[in-house]
Each structure stands twice: as C-alpha cells, then as structure tokens.
Amino acid sequence: MENKEPLEPIPPIQPGANSYNPKDIRRWGVKRFLDEVCPKEPFMIPDLGFTDEENRRMDEALDQERQATADGK
C-alpha cells in the first residue's frame, strides 16, 4: 500500500533571497517545483521609460558581450 502523506508546501522565496536552495528543490521534486513556481504563460514587462538611444546602446553592449562570449574572451 502506498503512503499518501500530504506534500510539503513550497513556500514563497524568502525576502532578500534571489533563488531557492537546490537541496530544497530536489526534496520537493523538480517537476512539481517548476509546475508550482514558474509562470504558466508569458508575462508583460512594463515600459521602463528608456529612450531609443538608451535602448540602442544597451543592444550594442549585449551584442558585444555575446560576441566576446562566442570568441571565448
């Protein structure tokens, strides 16, 4: 006979933390963790008020970083 104890609840992330402990995720089960914690659909990022020039400069910086990573620098 299978033991049907209630599952341990997955708590919200602790204030000041930016990630869950991998040990806890393994204990809860990775699939269950992802099903409960990850967004189910895309979410909208609000307009942060950057100018076109700021967006262009950030795109350039990201392109340079991607290229440096691809070149192994």
C-alpha positions, 0 to 999 in steps of 0.5 A: 500500500502506498503512503499518501502523506500530504506534500510539503508546501513550497513556500514563497522565496524568502525576502532578500533571497534571489533563488531557492536552495537546490537541496530544497528543490530536489526534496520537493521534486523538480517537476512539481517545483517548476509546475508550482513556481514558474509562470504558466504563460508569458508575462508583460514587462512594463515600459521602463521609460528608456529612450531609443538611444538608451535602448540602442546602446544597451543592444550594442553592449549585449551584442558585444558581450555575446560576441566576446562570449562566442570568441571565448574572451 
